[in-house]
């Protein structure tokens, strides 16, 4: 459902973003060298429970992998996602 919606690395706001029907879903981060500390995932209330957070995390992971970057998952949602999808642990610094 969200395949055509790109994830954008908004470096000015330090967040990965997806815009769905004019609403912003984000993963806030802090950058330490080539590592991204993923600290918070937020989805608008009307989109919660519709797979938006999972799509955002998946697209963010693809972005990190495509750019040869590593992450440190501080966000509890992302930590839970990694437990369900352990193959993505290859990106953990």
N, C-alpha and C positions, 0 to 999 in steps of 0.2 A: 504493500500500500504506500510506503514511503520511499520506494526505490528511486524515484525521480527527483526527490528533494535533496539537494546537496548539503553537506556540512561545510561550514565556513569557519576558518580559524580567524577570529577577530582579535588580532594581537593587541590592539589598543585597549580593548575591554578584558583581555586575557580570558577568553572563553571560546569554546567550540559552540556553534549555533546552527539551528535549523529553524526556518520560518515555515509554519504551517497555517494556512488561512489567516495570515497576518499576525499570528501569535508566535512568540519566540520561546524555543526550548533551548536550554543551555547546559553546558558543563563548564564550570569555572575552573581555572587552573592557575598555578604559579609555575614559572619556568626557571629551572636551575640548569644552566648549560644546555645540553641536548636532551635533558629529561623534563617531562611535564608532570607536575604534581597535580593530579586530578582531585579537586577538593569538594566539589558540590555539583549535583545534577538537579535541574529544576525544569519541570514541565507545567504549562498552564493547567489549572484545575479541570477545564473542560476536555483536555486531552489525556488526562491520567487514566490508566487502565486500558488504553488503546494501542499499546506497543510503541509509543513515541519514544520513551526513555530508552528502551532496548534498541530501537533503530538508531537513535542518536549515539549511544555507546558504540554500537557496531560500526557506524560510519566514522566515528572518532578513532577507533582502533585501526581501521583501514587507512585513515589519513596518517596516523603515526607510523604505521608499517611502511606505507608508500614513501614516506620521507625519512626512513631509517632512524626513527626516534624511539625513545624508551619512555616509560611512564612509571609513576609511583601512585598507586590507587589509594588515596585517603578517603574518598567518598564511599559511604557504606553501600549505596546502590551498586556502584561499580565493583566493589569487593564481592557482593552477592552475585553479580553477573559473571565474574571470573570463576566463582565456585561452580556455576552451572555450565560454563563454557571454558574449561581449563586449558584448551588449546591456545587461548589468547594470553596465557601466562608468559608466552615467549616475548611479550613486549614489556614485561615488568623488569624494572632496573634492579 
